[in-house]
């Protein structure tokens, strides 16, 4: 028997307002054809004033708890991955805790932008295996629309808002069920290729997203293919053993190029970027929840998660559902 962090439930939440490319074209100098050709995005959800990173995260967490058959009182650890917290402090995780009505537990945020959910998952995995908690909520939640420059068509068309959550439970298992391996990376010398031009310690403002798109694309394909190879090698498995890849949903061209580089069939890749756009730390758990709920991902499947974001940060995880 081996103690592992096992996926017990998934959940997601999207803002009420859904915006099509055609609607966006009435505000920005762009078109549906231009966006789809370059990104694969067709829709995104934009948060209303009463919808925040914490409220969306709590809504996704409630779904994940229900799927796991657990109550908020069962949770000993809450980690929220986000680049768009409700406040500079306190952590959005503590606000989620309050919204859920969960009693005293460990609660904190992780900031690794689009890779945030992978970072948070790795931290939760380690903490569960060392006995810090029995059940954990790992949430990716973003309101990226709050930091977009709506005059910059190169970036504002790419992002959306939403939240995804998973419940992980520490269980003694036989075989290879649960999280088998995680690998994380960061390379800060590229931080000026994808960043926000503001912050409490520099400008005292929130700032807006800025990106060198071509450079990000090039690094993303290389880094994601590399880290997927690393995590699979660590557990002694080949690409042919993978049932599903759940990638960060930034750009369909990046997803397709990464799959091709690894020799993965497109029909084994979960794709939601067309409906959600890039929801940063929320994109992987949103896609995971969709594929679990529609029956594609089933008990016993080998699933690989991967993401890359500003920093640059990137990572991958392999788990048996």
Backbone torsions as a table, in degrees:
resi	resn	phi	psi	omega
1	UNK	NA	140.4	-179.5
2	UNK	-128.5	135.5	177.0
3	UNK	-81.7	120.7	179.1
4	UNK	-136.4	160.0	171.2
5	UNK	-84.4	117.2	-175.0
6	UNK	-108.2	139.5	176.8
7	UNK	-71.7	114.9	-176.4
8	UNK	-103.5	-23.7	-179.2
9	UNK	-171.9	155.2	178.4
10	UNK	-131.0	157.3	177.5
11	UNK	-158.0	164.7	179.1
12	UNK	-153.6	163.5	178.2
13	UNK	-151.0	135.8	177.7
14	UNK	-124.7	144.8	176.4
15	UNK	-58.5	158.6	-176.7
16	UNK	-65.4	-34.1	-172.6
17	UNK	-89.4	120.9	179.0
18	UNK	-109.1	128.8	-174.1
19	UNK	-119.2	124.3	178.4
20	UNK	-85.6	165.6	175.5
21	UNK	-60.0	-39.2	-179.6
22	UNK	-62.4	-40.7	177.0
23	UNK	-65.1	-40.3	-179.9
24	UNK	-64.8	-33.0	-178.7
25	UNK	-66.9	-16.2	175.9
26	UNK	-78.9	-13.8	-178.7
27	UNK	-110.6	-26.7	-173.0
28	UNK	-127.9	150.0	178.1
29	UNK	-74.5	83.1	-178.4
30	UNK	-155.5	-175.8	177.8
31	UNK	-151.9	160.8	177.3
32	UNK	-59.0	-43.2	-178.3
33	UNK	-62.4	-43.0	-178.6
34	UNK	-62.3	-43.9	-177.6
35	UNK	-70.0	-46.4	-177.1
36	UNK	-64.0	-43.2	-177.7
37	UNK	-61.6	-38.8	-174.4
38	UNK	-90.8	-22.5	-171.9
39	UNK	-132.5	-26.0	-173.5
40	UNK	84.8	-0.7	-177.7
41	UNK	-80.4	136.3	175.7
42	UNK	-121.1	-32.7	-178.5
43	UNK	-139.3	161.4	169.0
44	UNK	-151.8	158.7	176.5
45	UNK	-105.6	137.7	-178.3
46	UNK	-120.1	127.2	-175.9
47	UNK	-69.4	138.8	171.7
48	UNK	-81.0	166.5	-177.2
49	UNK	-54.4	-31.9	-178.8
50	UNK	-86.2	0.9	179.2
51	UNK	-108.5	119.7	-176.8
52	UNK	-123.9	173.5	176.6
53	UNK	-56.2	-41.6	-178.9
54	UNK	-70.9	-42.3	-178.4
55	UNK	-68.5	-39.5	177.0
56	UNK	-66.6	-41.2	178.4
57	UNK	-62.1	-40.7	179.1
58	UNK	-66.4	-39.1	178.6
59	UNK	-63.7	-43.0	177.1
60	UNK	-65.1	-39.0	179.8
61	UNK	-63.3	-39.1	179.2
62	UNK	-62.2	-40.5	177.2
63	UNK	-63.8	-42.4	-178.9
64	UNK	-65.8	-39.9	177.6
65	UNK	-62.5	-43.7	179.4
66	UNK	-62.2	-41.4	179.6
67	UNK	-64.8	-32.9	-179.1
68	UNK	-84.6	-9.6	-177.4
69	UNK	70.8	31.5	-178.3
70	UNK	-119.9	162.7	174.8
71	UNK	-105.9	162.3	178.2
72	UNK	-57.5	-33.6	-179.1
73	UNK	-65.8	-17.1	179.8
74	UNK	-80.4	-14.3	-172.3
75	UNK	-84.9	128.7	178.9
76	UNK	-107.3	-6.1	-176.2
77	UNK	-151.1	129.3	175.4
78	UNK	-127.4	120.7	175.2
79	UNK	-121.2	126.0	175.9
80	UNK	-110.2	121.0	174.1
81	UNK	-91.4	120.4	-179.3
82	UNK	-160.9	148.3	170.4
83	UNK	-107.0	-1.5	-177.0
84	UNK	-130.9	64.8	-178.7
85	UNK	-66.5	159.4	177.3
86	UNK	-60.4	-40.9	-179.0
87	UNK	-137.8	159.9	172.2
88	UNK	-55.9	-44.7	165.1
89	UNK	-152.4	154.5	7.1
90	UNK	-75.3	170.7	178.1
91	UNK	-59.0	141.1	177.0
92	UNK	-60.7	-26.2	177.9
93	UNK	-60.4	-35.8	179.2
94	UNK	-71.3	-32.0	176.7
95	UNK	-70.6	-38.4	174.1
96	UNK	-61.2	-44.3	178.5
97	UNK	-55.2	-46.3	-179.7
98	UNK	-65.2	-41.4	179.7
99	UNK	-64.9	-33.4	178.7
100	UNK	-78.8	-19.2	-174.4
101	UNK	75.1	26.4	179.7
102	UNK	-78.5	139.6	178.2
103	UNK	-74.4	-176.4	-178.6
104	UNK	-45.5	123.7	176.7
105	UNK	-156.6	178.0	175.0
106	UNK	-79.6	131.6	-179.8
107	UNK	-148.7	125.4	178.6
108	UNK	-159.5	166.0	179.3
109	UNK	-102.3	157.0	172.8
110	UNK	-124.5	131.3	-179.8
111	UNK	-115.0	100.1	174.3
112	UNK	-140.0	25.2	178.0
113	UNK	53.2	-128.5	-173.6
114	UNK	-65.5	-22.4	176.2
115	UNK	-86.8	-0.2	-171.9
116	UNK	-55.7	-40.7	-179.0
117	UNK	-65.1	-38.2	178.2
118	UNK	-66.4	-40.9	176.7
119	UNK	-62.4	-46.6	-179.2
120	UNK	-63.5	-39.4	179.1
121	UNK	-62.6	-41.9	179.6
122	UNK	-65.0	-42.1	178.1
123	UNK	-63.1	-46.2	-179.9
124	UNK	-62.5	-41.9	177.9
125	UNK	-56.5	-47.8	-179.9
126	UNK	-63.7	-43.2	-177.1
127	UNK	-68.2	-37.6	178.3
128	UNK	-67.0	-40.0	-177.7
129	UNK	-73.0	-17.7	177.2
130	UNK	-101.3	7.6	172.1
131	UNK	87.4	12.0	-179.9
132	UNK	-67.3	-27.0	179.0
133	UNK	-159.9	163.7	176.1
134	UNK	-97.7	-36.6	179.4
135	UNK	-128.9	138.3	-178.7
136	UNK	-130.5	145.3	169.5
137	UNK	-103.2	122.8	175.1
138	UNK	-115.7	119.5	-170.5
139	UNK	-124.9	134.9	167.1
140	UNK	-110.6	119.9	-176.4
141	UNK	-141.6	133.3	-177.1
142	UNK	-143.2	145.0	165.8
143	UNK	-123.1	68.3	-174.4
144	UNK	-65.4	-22.7	179.5
145	UNK	-59.9	-22.5	-179.5
146	UNK	-71.1	-20.0	-176.6
147	UNK	-117.5	19.1	178.1
148	UNK	-91.6	144.1	170.7
149	UNK	-91.3	104.0	-173.6
150	UNK	-73.1	1.6	173.2
151	UNK	-96.8	-9.7	-177.2
152	UNK	-102.2	96.6	-174.6
153	UNK	-68.5	-18.9	-179.4
154	UNK	-71.3	-23.6	-179.1
155	UNK	-115.7	-38.4	-171.4
156	UNK	-66.2	-22.8	-179.9
157	UNK	-79.2	-11.2	-170.3
158	UNK	-89.0	-22.0	-166.1
159	UNK	-114.1	157.3	175.3
160	UNK	-145.9	178.5	-177.8
161	UNK	-112.8	155.3	177.0
162	UNK	163.4	179.7	179.7
163	UNK	-148.9	144.9	173.3
164	UNK	-134.6	149.9	-176.7
165	UNK	-142.9	151.7	171.4
166	UNK	-132.9	149.3	168.1
167	UNK	-102.3	126.5	173.2
168	UNK	-109.8	137.5	178.9
169	UNK	-124.3	136.8	176.5
170	UNK	-78.6	118.1	-177.4
171	UNK	-135.8	145.7	170.0
172	UNK	-81.5	116.9	-174.3
173	UNK	-123.5	155.5	168.7
174	UNK	-103.3	153.0	-178.5
175	UNK	77.0	-151.7	-172.7
176	UNK	-115.8	31.1	177.8
177	UNK	-73.0	145.7	177.3
178	UNK	104.2	-171.3	177.9
179	UNK	-73.7	120.4	-175.7
180	UNK	-94.0	-33.2	-179.1
181	UNK	-167.0	150.8	171.1
182	UNK	-135.5	147.0	174.8
183	UNK	-135.3	132.5	-178.0
184	UNK	-127.2	148.7	178.5
185	UNK	-142.8	159.9	170.7
186	UNK	-152.9	145.5	177.3
187	UNK	-142.5	92.6	-171.8
188	UNK	-66.9	-16.4	-178.9
189	UNK	-67.0	-12.7	178.5
190	UNK	-101.4	15.0	-171.8
191	UNK	-64.1	-22.0	-178.9
192	UNK	-84.6	4.9	177.3
193	UNK	-89.9	-21.3	177.9
194	UNK	-153.2	107.9	-172.3
195	UNK	-158.5	174.1	172.1
196	UNK	-112.4	131.2	-173.0
197	UNK	-86.3	45.9	177.2
198	UNK	-166.9	169.1	178.2
199	UNK	168.4	159.8	-177.2
200	UNK	-56.1	-37.4	-173.1
201	UNK	-89.4	-9.3	-177.2
202	UNK	-113.8	-67.5	-176.5
203	UNK	-102.1	-16.5	-175.4
204	UNK	73.4	13.0	179.0
205	UNK	-124.6	168.0	178.6
206	UNK	-72.3	-43.6	179.6
207	UNK	83.6	-180.0	-178.7
208	UNK	-129.4	157.2	178.2
209	UNK	-69.4	133.5	174.2
210	UNK	-128.8	141.4	-173.4
211	UNK	-151.0	139.6	168.8
212	UNK	-97.8	91.6	-168.7
213	UNK	-55.8	-45.7	-176.4
214	UNK	-65.8	-40.3	179.5
215	UNK	-67.9	-40.4	178.3
216	UNK	-61.6	-44.0	179.3
217	UNK	-58.1	-48.0	-176.8
218	UNK	-62.0	-47.3	-179.5
219	UNK	-67.1	-37.3	-177.3
220	UNK	-61.2	-48.5	-178.0
221	UNK	-61.6	-45.2	-179.2
222	UNK	-65.6	-50.1	-174.9
223	UNK	-67.9	-39.7	-178.1
224	UNK	-69.2	-42.0	177.7
225	UNK	-62.5	-39.8	-178.9
226	UNK	-65.3	-47.0	-176.3
227	UNK	-71.4	-31.1	174.5
228	UNK	-64.3	-41.8	176.8
229	UNK	-62.3	-40.0	-179.9
230	UNK	-62.3	-48.7	-174.4
231	UNK	-69.5	-32.5	177.4
232	UNK	-72.2	-38.8	177.8
233	UNK	-63.6	-37.0	-178.7
234	UNK	-60.1	-35.2	-179.0
235	UNK	-99.9	5.7	175.2
236	UNK	71.0	34.2	-179.6
237	UNK	-121.4	157.8	179.5
238	UNK	-108.5	166.2	179.1
239	UNK	-56.3	-31.6	-179.6
240	UNK	-67.6	-17.1	179.0
241	UNK	-83.3	-14.7	-174.9
242	UNK	-75.4	130.5	173.9
243	UNK	-84.8	-43.2	-178.1
244	UNK	-144.5	139.4	168.4
245	UNK	-108.1	128.5	175.8
246	UNK	-113.3	97.1	-174.8
247	UNK	-91.8	163.6	168.3
248	UNK	-60.7	134.2	-173.6
249	UNK	-97.2	74.9	-179.3
250	UNK	-98.6	-41.4	-171.5
251	UNK	-163.4	128.0	-177.7
252	UNK	-60.9	-33.2	-179.8
253	UNK	-65.9	-37.6	176.9
254	UNK	-66.3	-44.2	-179.8
255	UNK	-61.4	-46.2	-179.5
256	UNK	-64.7	-42.0	-177.7
257	UNK	-67.3	-38.5	178.6
258	UNK	-65.3	-45.1	179.3
259	UNK	-60.9	-42.6	-179.7
260	UNK	-64.1	-40.9	-179.0
261	UNK	-61.2	-32.1	-179.1
262	UNK	-94.6	-3.6	-178.2
263	UNK	72.6	29.2	-179.4
264	UNK	-93.0	139.1	177.4
265	UNK	-72.2	138.3	-179.1
266	UNK	-61.0	-26.2	-178.1
267	UNK	-78.1	1.6	173.8
268	UNK	-108.4	9.3	-179.0
269	UNK	-110.5	125.9	178.5
270	UNK	-79.4	125.0	-175.6
271	UNK	-122.0	120.7	176.3
272	UNK	-131.4	0.3	-176.1
273	UNK	-59.0	-28.7	179.9
274	UNK	-65.5	-30.7	-176.8
275	UNK	-98.2	-29.4	-172.9
276	UNK	-112.0	-16.5	-169.3
277	UNK	61.8	-161.1	-178.7
278	UNK	-88.9	109.4	179.2
279	UNK	-102.3	24.4	175.4
280	UNK	52.6	-125.4	-174.9
281	UNK	-63.0	-16.7	-179.3
282	UNK	-85.0	-13.8	-167.6
283	UNK	-68.3	-42.1	-179.2
284	UNK	-66.7	-50.4	179.3
285	UNK	-66.6	-29.9	174.4
286	UNK	-62.8	-47.1	-179.6
287	UNK	-66.7	-39.3	178.8
288	UNK	-61.8	-46.2	-179.6
289	UNK	-61.6	-43.0	179.8
290	UNK	-59.9	-45.2	-176.9
291	UNK	-71.3	-30.0	175.1
292	UNK	-70.6	-44.4	-175.5
293	UNK	-72.5	-29.9	178.9
294	UNK	-88.4	2.6	172.4
295	UNK	90.7	-0.8	178.9
296	UNK	-67.2	-48.5	178.4
297	UNK	-90.6	120.7	-174.7
298	UNK	-122.5	164.5	177.5
299	UNK	-55.1	130.8	-179.2
300	UNK	97.3	-12.4	-179.5
301	UNK	-72.1	145.7	173.9
302	UNK	-93.2	120.4	-173.5
303	UNK	-122.7	136.1	176.0
304	UNK	-115.8	131.4	177.3
305	UNK	-110.2	143.1	177.9
306	UNK	-152.3	152.2	179.1
307	UNK	-161.6	155.0	171.1
308	UNK	-139.2	141.8	-179.1
309	UNK	-147.0	-175.1	-178.6
310	UNK	-55.4	145.1	-179.8
311	UNK	142.1	-49.1	-18.9
312	UNK	-67.1	145.0	167.7
313	UNK	-123.3	148.4	175.1
314	UNK	-156.6	160.4	-178.4
315	UNK	-172.6	171.8	179.4
316	UNK	-151.2	157.0	176.5
317	UNK	-142.0	146.3	175.0
318	UNK	-122.6	132.3	-179.9
319	UNK	-143.0	151.3	172.8
320	UNK	-102.5	119.3	-173.6
321	UNK	-69.2	NA	NA
